[in-house]
């Protein structure tokens, strides 16, 4: 009996794993603010660094702070003072010239420590120069190859600016949509099989998968809206992928309405099966093609880079991939329960018809 339901047990165990590991694993230290952020070259400046999950009070003298303009040019800040575990004052004498022909240059702030590892906030500081001397600027700024940053060898989730703790939602929001499309794809298979064989079982399975997929899609929209609220400061934006996701839900809501509005059972099954096939064909370009052709806030769309090796590191992968499997298995389990309920209703109605 246990062997028969191994995939259900696996789904539950993986779900417990992603809840525990995904919510309890801490983030790596990171910088979330630098103020002030505009300086003129040649000045002696002081700025405040605010960090997350850091401990600036731990061996403060071993911290190194850099200003980095590009991959070759950076500047070591001469003085730093820890005000608290998450705040540090940094002082530096800026060279008179910058290694650029531009009058305004952005610089990243890097904090390095043997135990804390490296933290960076990109292009946070704006530097201006009144006169330009590229050669003198290159001499004044250290060559990047001599940097020697420390890699923090710990199994923690990466710190990402803007995302912060909400990066954990990757395991739930994205996985729900993965599972949804798996169920929609399987429902299309059963719809095709029904149209070929006229076997009621395939229609019941297709409908159960669609209903469960819609439920997962709604949960995906809810988790996405919560994510947007804390990262984009809005529950819903005019982002094309959000709008296409809403349109996807409307297309499948229409499937439910269509199925409920036809009284003739055989006709209802055949029309809903045909509609289900075309629904998935219509949804794929809406979700996977159109957002890539226009501007979008979502990763991987409109020129916005997708999650790569720098974003989806191994610490995230060992939770994300099991999350996709877990939600898919749980979704199939729910769909199987829905199918069994509908199958019982069908058999009861058939029995009643025979008695009549």
N, C-alpha and C positions, 0 to 999 in steps of 0.2 A: 504493500500500500504506500509506504514511504517513497519507494522508487518511482511510483506512478506520479507523485506530486512533487518531485524534486525541484522542478522549476519554480513552483510557488514558494517553497521553503527558501530557495536561493534568492528570489525576489525580495522576500521579507528580510532576510539577513543582510542583503546589500542595502536595503532601505534604512535599516537600523545603522549600518556602517556609515552611510553618507550623512545621516542626521548627526551622529556622534562626531565623526571625524570632520565633517564639513562645518559644523558650528563651533566646535571646541578648539580646533587648531588655531593658534595665534598667527598674526601677520608679522612679517619682518619689519624692522624699523624703517621709517621713511620720513622725509621732510615734507611738510604740508604748507609751510608759509615762510617767506623771508620779507622782512620790512626794516627800513624802507627799501625800495627796489630800483631807484633811479639815481645814478651817480655820474660825475664828470671825471674823466681821466686826469691824472695828476693830483687829485685830492686825496687826503687821508680820511677814510670813511669808516663808519661803524654800523653794523646791521645786526638784527636779531633773527636767529633761526629757531623756528618752532617745529618740533618733530613729534612723531607718533610711535609709541611702543619702544622708545629709546631710553637710554640711561646715560645722560651726559655727565652724571656725577661719578660714574665708574671709571677710574683712572683717566681723569680729564686731560692730563698732560700727554696722553698717547693719541688724542684726537688730532686729526689733520683736516684742515678746511681749504678747499681750492675753489677758484673761479675758473671756469672752463669756457673758452670761446668756441673752439672747434677741436677736432681730434688731435691736433698738433700743438695747440697753444693753451696754456693754463698758468695760473698764478697761485702760489702758496700764500695763504693769509698768515701774517706774522703773529697775531695774538688772538686768543679766544678764552672766554670765561664762561663756565657753566653756571647759570642762574638757578636752574632746577634740573630735574631728570629729563625734561622735554624742551628746555629753552637754553640757548647759548648766545652770548654776545660775541661778535667777531669783528676784529679791527684789521684793516689792511691799507697800505699805501699803494694807491693805484699808479701805474706807470703813466707818463705823460702822453704816450702814444699807444694806439691799439694796432694789432696786426691785421688791419683791414683798411680798405680804401673808403669805407662807409663812415659817415659821421655818427651813426647810431648802430650799436652792436649789442646783441643779446648774449648773456652769459649764464651758464648753468652753475648751480652751487653743489659742490660735492663735499660730503663729510665722511671721513674714513677712520676706522678704529680696528685694532687687531681682534677685538671680541665682538663688537657691534656690526662689523662689516662695513660696506659702503652704502651710503644713502645719497640720492641725487634728486634734485628738482630741476627739470630742464628749462632753459631760457627764461628764468625768473627775473634776472637782473638786467636792466638796460643801462649800457654804458655809452656816454657821448664823448666826442673829442672835438676840440676847436680847430686844431690843425692836424694834418695827416702826414705821417712818415711810416710807411709800411715796414721798412727795414728796421728802423729803431724799435718799432712795436714788436716785431718778431724776436728781436734780441732781448727785449724786456720780459717777454712772456716765456715760461718754461716749456720745453718740448714735451708733448704728451707721452712719448714712449718711455719716459723716466718716471712715470707716475707710480706704478706698482700698487694698485688698489687691493684691498683685502676682500676676499670672497667669504661670506658668512656661510659656513658649512652647518646648516641646521635645517631640519625638515619643517619649514613654515611656509605659509602662503605668501606669495609676493605682494609687496606694497605697491599699489597703483594710485597715482594721483587722480582725484575726482571720485574713483570707485571706493577707496578705503575698505571698510568692512563689507560693503555691499558686493564685493567681488564673489562672496560666497553664494550669491544668488545665481551665479553661473551654473551651479550644480542642479538647481531646481527649475529655474525659468527655461533655460536652454534645453534641458533634458526632457521637460514636459512636451516641448514642441517636437523634439526628435521622436518621442514615443507616439505623439499624435500622428505624425506622418507615417510611421510604421503601421499604425492601425488603419489609417486611411488607405494605405497601399494594399494591406491584406483584405480590406473590405472590397476594394476594386476587383481583386482576384476572385473573391466569392461571388461578386456581382456577375462577372464574366462567366463563371461556372454555372450560375443559375440560369443565365440567358441561353447557355448551351444545353443544359440538361433538364431544366425546369424542376430541379430538386429543391424543395422548400427549405431543406436544411441550409443550403448555401445562402438563401435569402435571409434567413434568421441570423446566420452568422455575420453576414454583411451588415445588417441593420444594427446588431449588437456592437460591432466594431466601430461603426460610424457614430453611434450615440456616445460610446466611451471616448472616442477621439474628440468629439465636440466638448465633452466635459474637461478633458485634458487641455484643449485649446482655450477654454474659458479660464482655467487655472493659470495657463501660460500668460494670458492677457492681464490677469490680476497681478501676478508676480512681476510682470514687465512694467505695469503701471506703478507699482510700489517702487521698483528700481528707478524708474524715470523720475519719480518725485524726489528721490534723495541724490540723484546724480545730475539731472537736467533741471531740477527745481520746478517740475510741472508733472501733473498726473498723466497728461496726454499732450503730445505735440503734433505738429503737421508733418512729422517725419514720414516719409513714404512707406517705410516698412511697417510702421504702426497702422497706417491707413489700409495697407494691403492685408495686414493681419485681421483687421476689423472686417474687411470685405470678405476674407476667407470664411470667417465665422458666419457672416450673413448668407454666403452661398450654401453652407451646410445647414443653417437654420431653415433655408428654403427647402432643403431635402426633407427635413422633418415635417414642415408644413405640407409639402406635396404628398408625402406618404400618408399624412393624417386626413387629407382632404378628399381622397379617392375611396369610394365605398366598395367598388368591385375589388375583391381580394387579389385575384390573378392579375388584373390590370394594374393594381397598385404595386405589386411586386415587380412586374416587368418595367414599368415606367421609372420606379425609384431606383432599380438596378442600373438602367441606362443613364439616368441623371447622375448617379453616383460616379460612374465612369468618367463622364464629361466634367464633373465637378473637380476631380483631382487633376485632370488635364488642364483645366482653367486655372487652378490654384498654383500649380508649379511655377509658371512664369510670373505670376503676381508676387510670389514670395522670394523666388530665387533669381529672377532675371531683371525685372523692372527696378528694384532698389539698387542694383549695380550700375544702372544707366544714369541715375540722377543722384543729387546730393542726399546724403543720409547720415544720421548720427550713429547708426549701428555699425559695428566693426564689419569690415569686408564689403561695404557698400558705398557707392559714390566716391570712390577714391579714399575712403576711410579704411586704413589697413585692418585686416582681420586679425584674430588672435593668432600670434605667431609664437616662435620659441621664446621670445622675450616676455610674452604675456602668459601664455598657457604653459607654465613650466611643469616639471615632473611632480611637484607637490600638488598642483591642481589636477593633473592628469589622473593620478591614482584615486581621485575622488570623482572626477567628471565622467570618466568612462564607465565605472561601476554605476554611477547615477543614471546614465542613459539605459544601461541594461536593467537596472532595478525598476525604473518607471515603465519601461517597455513590458517587463514581465508582469508587474502589478496591473498595468493596463489590460494586458491579455487575460489576466485572471478575472478582472472585473467584467470584461467583455464576455468571458465564458459563463459567468454567473448570469449576466443579462440574457445570453443565448439560452441557457437552461430554463430560465423563467418563461421566456417566450415560447420555447419548445413545449413546456408543460401546458401553457395556455392553448397552444395550437392543438395538442393531442386531446385536451379536454373538449375543445370546440368540435373537433372531428368526431369524438365519441358521442357528443350530444346530437350532432347532425345525424349520425347513424341510428341513434335511438328514435329520432323523430321520423 
